[in-house]
Amino acid sequence: MSEAELIFTALAELSTRQIAETEKAKGVRQNAVAGKKGGKIAKDARLALEQKTKQKVITPENFLPPSKEKKRIDKNQ
């Protein structure tokens, strides 16, 4: 990941945590809502930076190639 990608990821995580704490989120559904709100804050900031600099923040280095192995599910777990 690039430095900018790490910063925006950290912004999303911090925003999500603070929103969840402020709203006293409990359970998966309420925390998912907080996650959407936190992610939107980071997305909006990223888009604003990209608009001002005319450069993309997301790099192809961020993506892993698909795995060639099939995942096997062990039903005994």
Sequence and secondary structure as in RCSB ss.txt:
>XXXX:A:sequence
MSEAELIFTALAELSTRQIAETEKAKGVRQNAVAGKKGGKIAKDARLALEQKTKQKVITPENFLPPSKEKKRIDK
NQ
>XXXX:A:secstr
  HHHHHHHHHHHHHHHHHHHHTT  HHHHHHHHHHHHHHHHHHHHHHHHHHH   S  GGG     SS     T
T 
